[in-house]
Amino acid sequence: MVSGFEKSDIVLENAIIAAVTSSDSQNYKVDIVPLAQGDFSVLIPASISLDVNNNSNEASNELELKYDISKPLIGSISIESDSDLWWFLVHFNEDVVNVDVTDFQLMGMASSGLGISEVTAISTTKYKVYVSNSNADIGVISLQLKSTSDIKDKAENPVVLLEFEAY
């Protein structure tokens, strides 16, 4: 049996308590709602409640969590080149994972004969998407994320599918 435990004893940062329920005198369920995106934490301090032998509780571990509902998206794409190669430089608005050649496709009138040969990470938000082969066609080439893309942010939110064009 636990006595003296109150909802107000729980220390929260960037969150509020929506409800506290108890199935018995030892087990509690606390529903916590983050106030804003980002980090939030939960802690139960020492000496706020007593067990049946009048022993006070020890402090809990501080639970540090992240609330993130924002999906990653491509902020910009530009075309760059050197004497031998050209590529799309893709900037995401936040850190992403699982970025590889299977996530992209080339579209447009001038895309025939072209392919994506490699994707190289410059950082966790910036990637080079190398284009293989070349053609003499003049026209629009767009880089698109495939609908099967598995790019996600660290909170497992999937990337928003957008199309960018380059000429």
N, C-alpha and C positions, 0 to 999 in steps of 0.2 A: 504494500500500500504506500502511496506517495501522498504527502500532505503539503500544503502551502504552495503548490505550483499554480501560477496564475498566467493568463495570456500576456499580461503586461511584463512578465519576467523575461520574455524572449527578446533578445537584442537583435534588431534588424537594421540593415543599411540598404537604402534604395528599394525598400519593399514594405508591404503592410500585411497584416494577418487578416485573412478573409473569414476564417473559422478555426476553432479548436474543438475537437470532439474526443471523447474517451470511450473505449469499449469496456474498460474496467479501470480499477484504481491504479494501474501501472502502465497502461499503454495509451498514448495520446497520438492523435493525428492532427497536424497543423497544416492548413491550406494557406500558402503564401503567394501573394501577387506582387510581381516586380512593379515599381512605379515608373520606370523608364528603361529603355534599352541600355544594355551594358551590364556591368558587374553588379551583383547584389550578394549579401551575406546574411547568415543566420547563426546565432550563438546563444547558448543558455549558460549564464554565468554560474559560478560556484555558490554554494550556500543559499540557495533560494527555496529549496524544498527539503523535506525530511522523509526518511523511510520509516518502517514500523519500529525500528530500534532507535529512532531519533538521530540517525546519522544524516548529516547534510550531504547534498549532492556535490560531485566534482564538476568543474566546468566542462562543457561539451567541446568537441572539436568545432572549429569555426568552419561552416560550410560556405565555400565561395563558389558562386554559380554565375553563369552568364545568360542573359536574356537577349536573344537576337532573332527578330522576325524579318529583318531586311534581307531580301534576296540579293545576291551579287549580280552585277550587270556590267556590260562593257561600257566604259566611259568614253573611250575613243579608239579609233584605229587609223593608222597612217601607213603609207607605203614608203619603204626605205630601200636603198640598194648600195652596193659597192660595185666594183668593176666586173665581178663575175656572178653575183647573186642578187636577188631582190626578195623582199619579204614584207609581210604585214606586221606592224608593231601594234600589239593589242594591249590596252590598259584596262584593267578591271577596277571597279570602285572600292574593292576590299580584297583581302587575302583570299585566294582560292586554291583548291586542290583538284587533282585528277585531270589536269590539262594535258591533252596529247593530240596526235594527228587525227584520231577517230572522232574528235569533237567538232571539226570544221569541214566546210565544203566551199568550193569556188563556184560561183554562178555568174552569168552574164554572157554577152555576145563574144567577148574576147577570152573566155575561160576554156575554150576547146583546146585540147592538147596540153593543158596545164594541170598540175596536181600539187598536192601539199606533201612535201618530202619530209619535213621535220618541224617539231615545235620545241623551242628552247626557252627555258625559264631564265629571265634576267633577274627577276625578283618574284615574290609571291603574288604580285599584282600586275606584272609586266611580262609579256611573252612575245617571242619572235616566231611567226608562222611562215616558214620558208616555202617558196613556190618553186617547183621543179619544172624543167623543160622551158621552152619559150616559144612564142609564136609571133607573127608579124601583124596579127589582127589589131585593129584599132577599135576601141569600144569600151564598154563598161565591164568591169570585173568587180564582183562583190564577194566578200568573205562572210559566210554565214555560219552560225552554230547549227549543228544538226539537231533535230528534235530528240535524238537519242543521246545527246550530250550528257555526260555524268559529272560535269564540273559543278562543284559545290563550295560553299564557304565552310569555315571551321565549325559552324553550328549545324552543318548538314542541310542548309537551305540551298535548293537548286538554282542555277544561274537562270536569269531571265533571257529568253531568246529574242535577239534583235538582229537586224541586218544593217550593215554599213557598206557603202559603195566607195570605190576608188576608181579613178580614170587614168 
